[in-house]
Amino acid sequence: MILDKKIYRDKVYACWIGKNIGGTLGAPFEGKTEINNLTWYIKDPGGNPLPNDDLDLQLLWIDVLKEKGTIINSCDLADAWVEKCWYPFSEYGYFLKNYMRGVKPPYSGIINNSFFKEGMGCPIRSEIWGIISAGNPELASQYAYMDASLDHAENSVYAEQFLAVIEAMAFVESDMDRLIGCGMKYIPTESKLHKCFDMIIDMYKKGEDWLLARKEVLNKYSHPDFTNVVQNLGFVLIALLWGKCDMRDTINIALKCGYDTDCTCASAASVVGIIKGYEGLGN
């Protein structure tokens, strides 16, 4: 699919702006599991975005693409991580230990990683794959799987594929319902993530309040790890639906939902950025 170069660049820029805004505003509330009762942002976060693995790791993936081109595999990404990235925590640490012992993806994301294998560490890396696969959901899902299998498994892999697909399609489709429907084709129907999304979409169609949707996500899919993907991607979906493609409302809902807020705010804002473009972010 051929896209106008100017429109494409504008949407890419707005995606990264949304990623930075959401991550910076969500970071101070990361790990808080109560409802963040905010009318908006508590203070001006300053002129620069906060450092965040959500974006930093994607800069590393861009470096890999610049060096090797678009024909890459999981080990290309893994080798770059070992050489250039120090992040050792949670699922990242298990991946590094596995890979440096000779365990290759997808097993590097599974072995000795039962608690963190379904964390948010890979869905937050989806934007780059949507951007380089604009208009091509199948390609975006393949890149997302390649990435996610480094350090995650199952629902986290599905989540990165879901986000990469809707981000790819957001370059050519602005209807949120259709985007979400397209993304859900890449989530197994019997998975926890798909069932959680089905519940949220049903509540949205029935006109329920987003706070009730949040409550039901936690009632049915809560996890002791605040970064667990099912509850947090549920919050991303809630923000995208009830935020109605307004950047402020979308980020604010994700922020109020709590838990892994730097990730949820950044992911939701990235999708809105692609849909609306830079000039539309303030509308």
C-alpha positions as CSV (number, residue, x, y, z in Angstrom):
1,M,0.0,0.0,0.0
2,I,1.4,3.4,-1.1
3,L,1.1,6.2,1.5
4,D,1.8,9.9,0.9
5,K,5.2,10.5,2.2
6,K,4.3,13.7,4.0
7,I,1.3,12.1,5.7
8,Y,3.4,9.1,6.7
9,R,6.1,11.2,8.3
10,D,3.5,13.3,10.2
11,K,1.9,10.2,11.6
12,V,5.2,8.7,12.6
13,Y,6.2,11.9,14.4
14,A,2.8,12.1,16.2
15,C,3.2,8.5,17.2
16,W,6.6,9.2,18.9
17,I,5.3,12.4,20.4
18,G,2.3,10.5,21.9
19,K,4.7,7.8,23.2
20,N,6.9,10.4,24.9
21,I,4.0,12.3,26.4
22,G,2.2,9.3,27.7
23,G,5.3,7.7,29.1
24,T,6.5,10.9,30.8
25,L,3.1,11.6,32.4
26,G,2.5,8.0,33.4
27,A,5.9,7.4,34.9
28,P,5.4,9.1,38.3
29,F,2.4,6.9,39.0
30,E,3.9,3.6,37.9
31,G,3.1,0.7,40.2
32,K,0.2,2.5,42.0
33,T,-2.7,0.0,41.9
34,E,-5.4,2.3,43.2
35,I,-7.4,4.7,41.0
36,N,-5.4,7.8,40.4
37,N,-8.0,10.4,41.1
38,L,-6.7,13.2,38.9
39,T,-8.5,15.9,37.1
40,W,-5.5,16.1,34.7
41,Y,-1.8,16.3,35.3
42,I,-0.5,17.2,38.7
43,K,2.4,19.3,37.4
44,D,4.3,20.3,34.4
45,P,6.8,17.4,33.9
46,G,9.4,19.8,32.3
47,G,10.8,20.2,28.9
48,N,12.3,16.8,28.3
49,P,10.7,13.3,28.3
50,L,11.8,11.0,31.1
51,P,14.1,8.1,30.2
52,N,11.9,5.0,29.5
53,D,12.6,1.5,28.3
54,D,9.3,1.7,26.3
55,L,11.1,4.0,23.9
56,D,14.8,3.3,24.5
57,L,14.6,-0.3,23.4
58,Q,12.9,0.7,20.2
59,L,15.8,3.1,19.4
60,L,18.0,0.0,19.7
61,W,15.7,-1.8,17.2
62,I,16.0,1.2,14.8
63,D,19.8,0.8,15.1
64,V,19.5,-2.9,14.1
65,L,17.3,-2.0,11.1
66,K,19.7,0.7,10.0
67,E,22.6,-1.8,10.2
68,K,21.0,-4.9,8.8
69,G,18.0,-3.7,6.8
70,T,14.4,-5.1,7.2
71,I,15.3,-8.8,6.8
72,I,16.2,-9.6,10.4
73,N,15.5,-12.3,12.9
74,S,15.1,-12.6,16.7
75,C,18.8,-13.3,17.2
76,D,19.7,-10.1,15.5
77,L,17.7,-8.2,18.1
78,A,19.0,-10.4,20.9
79,D,22.7,-9.8,19.9
80,A,22.1,-6.0,19.8
81,W,20.5,-6.2,23.3
82,V,23.5,-8.1,24.7
83,E,26.0,-5.7,23.2
84,K,24.3,-2.4,23.7
85,C,21.6,-2.5,26.4
86,W,22.2,-2.8,30.1
87,Y,18.5,-3.4,31.2
88,P,18.7,-6.5,33.5
89,F,15.4,-6.4,35.4
90,S,12.4,-8.8,35.5
91,E,11.8,-10.6,32.2
92,Y,14.7,-8.7,30.6
93,G,17.1,-10.3,33.1
94,Y,15.7,-13.8,32.5
95,F,16.1,-13.4,28.8
96,L,19.7,-12.2,29.1
97,K,20.7,-15.1,31.3
98,N,19.0,-17.6,29.0
99,Y,20.4,-16.2,25.8
100,M,23.9,-15.9,27.2
101,R,23.7,-19.6,28.1
102,G,22.8,-20.4,24.5
103,V,19.1,-20.6,24.8
104,K,17.6,-19.0,21.7
105,P,14.2,-17.4,21.1
106,P,11.4,-18.3,21.6
107,Y,12.7,-20.4,24.5
108,S,14.7,-17.5,25.9
109,G,11.5,-15.9,26.9
110,I,10.0,-19.0,28.6
111,I,12.7,-20.9,30.6
112,N,12.8,-19.9,34.3
113,N,10.5,-17.0,33.5
114,S,7.1,-18.2,34.7
115,F,6.3,-15.1,36.8
116,F,7.3,-12.4,34.3
117,K,6.8,-14.1,30.9
118,E,3.4,-12.3,30.5
119,G,4.6,-8.8,31.5
120,M,4.4,-5.5,29.7
121,G,8.1,-5.5,28.6
122,C,7.4,-6.4,25.0
123,P,4.0,-4.8,24.1
124,I,5.7,-1.5,24.8
125,R,8.1,-2.1,21.9
126,S,5.4,-2.5,19.3
127,E,5.3,0.9,17.6
128,I,8.4,0.5,15.5
129,W,6.9,-2.6,13.9
130,G,3.7,-0.9,13.1
131,I,5.6,2.0,11.6
132,I,7.7,0.0,9.3
133,S,4.7,-2.2,8.3
134,A,2.2,0.7,7.7
135,G,-0.9,-0.7,6.1
136,N,0.4,-4.3,6.4
137,P,-1.0,-6.0,9.5
138,E,0.4,-9.5,8.7
139,L,3.9,-8.1,8.4
140,A,3.5,-6.1,11.6
141,S,2.4,-9.2,13.5
142,Q,5.4,-11.2,12.3
143,Y,7.9,-8.5,13.4
144,A,6.1,-8.2,16.8
145,Y,6.3,-12.0,17.3
146,M,10.1,-11.9,16.5
147,D,10.6,-9.2,19.1
148,A,8.2,-10.5,21.8
149,S,9.6,-14.0,21.8
150,L,13.0,-12.8,23.1
151,D,11.8,-12.3,26.6
152,H,8.0,-13.2,26.8
153,A,5.5,-15.8,25.9
154,E,1.7,-16.3,25.4
155,N,-0.5,-13.3,26.2
156,S,2.4,-10.8,26.1
157,V,3.3,-12.0,22.6
158,Y,-0.4,-11.7,21.5
159,A,-0.5,-8.2,23.1
160,E,2.6,-6.9,21.1
161,Q,1.1,-8.4,17.9
162,F,-2.3,-6.7,18.7
163,L,-0.7,-3.3,19.2
164,A,1.7,-3.6,16.2
165,V,-1.3,-4.5,14.0
166,I,-3.5,-1.7,15.0
167,E,-0.6,0.8,14.8
168,A,0.2,-0.5,11.3
169,M,-3.5,-0.2,10.2
170,A,-3.9,3.2,11.9
171,F,-1.9,4.7,9.0
172,V,-4.8,3.9,6.7
173,E,-7.8,3.5,9.0
174,S,-9.1,6.0,11.6
175,D,-12.1,4.1,13.0
176,M,-11.2,2.7,16.4
177,D,-13.7,-0.1,16.4
178,R,-12.4,-1.4,13.1
179,L,-8.8,-1.1,14.2
180,I,-9.5,-3.0,17.4
181,G,-11.3,-5.7,15.4
182,C,-8.4,-6.1,13.1
183,G,-5.9,-6.4,16.0
184,M,-8.0,-9.0,17.8
185,K,-7.7,-11.3,14.7
186,Y,-4.2,-11.9,15.9
187,I,-5.1,-12.9,19.5
188,P,-6.2,-16.6,20.0
189,T,-9.9,-16.6,20.9
190,E,-9.3,-18.9,24.0
191,S,-6.6,-16.7,25.5
192,K,-7.1,-14.6,28.6
193,L,-6.3,-11.5,26.6
194,H,-9.0,-12.1,24.0
195,K,-11.6,-13.0,26.7
196,C,-10.6,-9.8,28.6
197,F,-11.0,-7.7,25.5
198,D,-14.4,-9.3,24.6
199,M,-15.6,-8.4,28.1
200,I,-14.4,-4.7,27.8
201,I,-15.9,-4.3,24.3
202,D,-19.2,-5.7,25.4
203,M,-19.3,-3.3,28.4
204,Y,-18.4,-0.4,26.1
205,K,-21.2,-1.3,23.6
206,K,-23.7,-1.5,26.5
207,G,-22.8,2.1,27.6
208,E,-21.2,1.1,30.9
209,D,-18.8,3.5,32.6
210,W,-15.1,2.9,32.2
211,L,-14.6,2.7,35.9
212,L,-16.9,-0.3,36.0
213,A,-14.9,-1.9,33.1
214,R,-11.7,-1.3,35.1
215,K,-13.2,-3.0,38.1
216,E,-14.3,-6.0,36.1
217,V,-10.8,-6.4,34.5
218,L,-9.3,-6.6,38.0
219,N,-12.1,-8.8,39.3
220,K,-11.4,-11.4,36.6
221,Y,-7.9,-10.9,35.4
222,S,-5.8,-9.3,38.2
223,H,-2.3,-10.5,38.8
224,P,0.2,-10.0,41.7
225,D,2.7,-8.5,39.2
226,F,1.5,-4.9,38.5
227,T,3.1,-5.1,35.1
228,N,1.1,-8.2,34.0
229,V,-0.1,-7.8,30.4
230,V,-3.7,-8.9,30.6
231,Q,-4.8,-6.3,33.2
232,N,-2.7,-3.5,31.6
233,L,-3.7,-4.1,28.0
234,G,-7.2,-4.2,29.3
235,F,-6.6,-0.6,30.6
236,V,-5.1,0.4,27.2
237,L,-8.2,-0.9,25.5
238,I,-10.4,1.0,28.0
239,A,-8.5,4.2,27.3
240,L,-8.7,3.8,23.5
241,L,-12.5,3.1,23.6
242,W,-13.7,5.5,26.2
243,G,-11.1,8.2,25.3
244,K,-12.7,8.4,21.8
245,C,-9.4,9.3,20.1
246,D,-8.9,12.5,22.2
247,M,-5.3,12.5,23.3
248,R,-5.9,14.1,26.7
249,D,-8.9,12.0,27.6
250,T,-7.2,8.8,26.4
251,I,-4.0,9.4,28.5
252,N,-6.1,10.6,31.5
253,I,-8.2,7.4,31.5
254,A,-5.1,5.2,31.2
255,L,-3.4,7.2,34.0
256,K,-6.4,6.9,36.3
257,C,-6.6,3.1,35.8
258,G,-3.2,2.8,37.6
259,Y,-0.8,-0.2,37.5
260,D,1.9,0.1,34.8
261,T,0.9,3.6,33.9
262,D,4.0,4.7,32.0
263,C,3.4,1.8,29.6
264,T,-0.4,2.0,29.3
265,C,-0.4,5.8,28.8
266,A,2.4,5.6,26.2
267,S,0.9,2.7,24.2
268,A,-2.6,4.3,24.1
269,A,-1.2,7.7,23.2
270,S,0.9,6.2,20.4
271,V,-2.1,4.8,18.7
272,V,-4.0,8.1,18.9
273,G,-0.9,9.9,17.5
274,I,-0.9,7.7,14.4
275,I,-4.6,8.1,13.8
276,K,-4.7,11.9,14.2
277,G,-1.3,13.1,13.1
278,Y,0.7,15.8,14.8
279,E,-1.7,18.7,14.0
280,G,-4.6,16.7,15.4
281,L,-3.1,15.9,18.8
282,G,-4.5,19.1,20.4
283,N,-8.0,18.5,19.1
